[in-house]
Amino acid sequence: MSEVRFDVSDVARIRFAVSPLWETIASLWALADPGRHLVHLPWLREVRPLSLEPELAGRTAPLRSLIGAGSCLPDFLTPPPGCSLGEIEEELAVVLATPAERVLAELTPPADRCAPASFGRLLAADPERSLPMLADAVRAWWHAAIRPHWPRMRAVLEADIAYRTRQFSSGGVQLLVDRLHPTVRWSGDRLVSDDGLDTVIDLAGRGLPMVPSVFADRCVLLTNSPAAPPVAIYPARAVGTLWERRAGSTRELDKLLGRSRAAILAYTSSPSTTTQLAARTGLSLGAVSQHLTVLRSAGLVTSHRYRHEVNYTVSDLGVALMDRP
């Protein structure tokens, strides 16, 4: 059983974030053990042939060796995202900046822990040369297996964060933690995880980034070394909808708005960009933009800007329209 100890400042510093780096790495566990990840069967059927292609297999070999069965995943490979919507290159830049002494420390575990994989030994011996090889391996798998599906994955993750944020605002940290997963609960001033380990993490004012994951099948507390900032990974809600092929609207709504516009409205039930909506509906960016303009003018969707992106979300009026029997 593991524990994460909070003080008042830690509760104030709980934040949620999306990590494309974590999803890229965790997806390889799903590929290696599909029986535990049957919800991702459509994705697994698509990417398994890709993973066997000689060029991609060669480029991803360092990463696959490092996270293979029986090896220890170093904390520096999964840094907490620096902002709520992490970018893969930003996260890889953090990995590449890992000091050599930390790489060595995290790849030299105590005697009762698993030994580093073959690439891990090379990484410990020469971090300056090996870290770029590892980053290239992550990048290759990201572009081949995750990036084509990232708009859909990110929409599920953002919808989970919106749900958890509402929980936190209505019931505080206890409600938030108690509803994360059956294996975790809030007890006094700490998060308790029935993970079979004996880890105690004192946040000591650092706060706790909480990262939903489509590929996590349990809660994971990622802090094995003193130099690693704490982060909690937990299974996102509604992962079962990730690979569904839905019409996205009722016949009545199709008749009222048109099939394409009704589908776009349905997909804005989680915050979505024009690019994400185009990927989901198969429409062009221009067509999606025109439909969104009409929906927003009618008060059915709202928009807000984050960085260089504009996210569209169904309004209360739009929800009432979709829920109308």
C-alpha positions, 0 to 999 in steps of 0.5 A, spaced: 500 500 500 502 506 497 501 513 501 501 520 498 501 525 504 498 532 503 499 539 506 494 545 505 499 548 500 499 541 496 491 541 496 491 548 493 496 545 488 492 539 485 492 540 478 490 536 472 494 535 465 494 531 459 501 528 457 502 525 450 508 522 452 505 518 457 500 515 452 505 514 447 509 510 452 503 506 455 500 504 449 506 499 448 504 496 454 497 495 451 500 492 445 505 487 449 499 485 453 492 486 449 488 481 453 488 487 459 486 492 454 481 489 450 477 496 449 483 498 445 482 492 440 480 496 434 487 500 435 491 494 436 489 491 430 491 497 426 498 498 429 500 491 430 502 490 423 505 497 423 510 495 429 512 489 425 515 493 420 522 493 420 524 500 419 519 502 425 521 496 429 528 499 429 527 506 430 523 504 436 527 498 439 531 503 444 524 505 447 521 498 447 527 495 450 527 500 456 519 498 458 519 491 456 517 486 461 521 485 467 525 492 466 524 498 471 521 504 467 525 510 470 522 516 472 525 521 468 522 518 462 515 520 464 516 528 467 509 531 469 506 535 463 508 543 464 501 545 462 494 542 462 495 540 455 502 538 454 505 537 447 510 531 445 516 536 443 515 540 450 515 533 454 521 530 450 525 537 451 524 535 459 527 528 458 533 530 454 535 535 459 535 530 464 542 531 468 547 525 467 547 523 474 539 522 475 539 518 469 545 513 472 541 514 479 534 511 476 537 506 472 541 503 478 536 500 482 536 497 489 538 490 489 531 488 490 528 491 484 529 489 477 535 490 473 535 495 467 534 493 460 539 492 455 538 499 452 538 502 460 545 499 461 547 503 455 543 509 457 546 509 464 553 508 461 553 514 456 546 519 457 549 524 452 549 520 446 543 515 448 538 520 450 537 523 443 536 515 441 531 514 446 527 521 444 527 519 437 524 512 439 519 515 442 517 520 437 517 515 431 512 511 435 508 517 437 508 519 429 506 512 427 501 510 432 498 515 437 498 522 433 493 519 428 488 518 433 490 524 438 485 528 437 480 523 439 484 521 445 485 528 447 478 529 447 476 523 452 482 526 456 479 533 456 472 531 458 475 527 464 478 533 466 472 537 466 468 532 470 474 531 475 474 539 476 467 539 477 467 534 482 473 537 486 469 544 486 463 541 489 466 535 494 473 537 495 479 533 495 476 527 498 470 526 493 475 527 487 480 522 490 475 517 492 472 517 485 478 516 481 479 509 481 477 503 486 484 502 488 485 509 491 481 513 497 482 519 501 484 518 508 485 523 513 491 528 510 493 523 504 491 519 498 492 511 499 493 506 494 492 499 494 497 498 489 501 492 493 507 496 494 510 500 500 511 507 497 510 513 501 511 520 498 511 526 502 509 532 497 512 537 502 509 543 498 510 540 491 503 539 489 500 533 485 499 533 477 494 528 476 494 525 469 488 521 466 490 516 461 486 512 456 491 506 456 492 506 464 488 500 467 490 502 474 492 508 478 500 509 478 504 513 482 510 515 479 515 517 484 521 512 485 527 517 486 528 523 490 529 527 484 523 525 481 517 530 481 511 526 483 505 525 478 499 521 479 496 517 473 489 514 473 484 511 468 480 516 464 473 515 464 469 513 458 475 510 454 470 505 452 467 510 447 474 512 444 473 507 438 466 507 437 463 509 430 457 513 432 452 517 427 453 522 433 446 525 432 438 523 432 434 523 426 430 528 428 436 533 430 439 531 423 432 533 420 433 540 424 440 542 423 443 537 417 447 531 418 453 534 418 452 540 423 448 535 428 454 531 428 459 536 430 454 539 435 454 532 438 462 531 438 462 538 442 460 535 448 467 535 450 471 541 448 474 540 441 478 544 436 476 545 429 481 540 427 479 535 432 472 536 429 474 535 422 478 528 424 472 525 427 467 527 422 471 527 416 469 534 413 474 539 411 476 544 416 473 549 412 466 546 412 467 545 420 468 552 421 462 554 417 458 549 421 461 552 427 459 559 425 452 557 425 452 553 431 455 559 435 450 564 432 444 560 434 447 559 441 448 552 441 456 552 442 461 556 445 468 557 444 474 559 448 481 560 446 487 556 449 494 558 447 493 558 439 487 553 439 480 555 439 476 550 443 468 549 442 463 546 447 456 545 447 452 550 450 446 549 455 441 550 450 445 545 445 445 540 451 437 541 452 436 540 444 440 534 444 437 531 450 430 533 447 426 526 446 
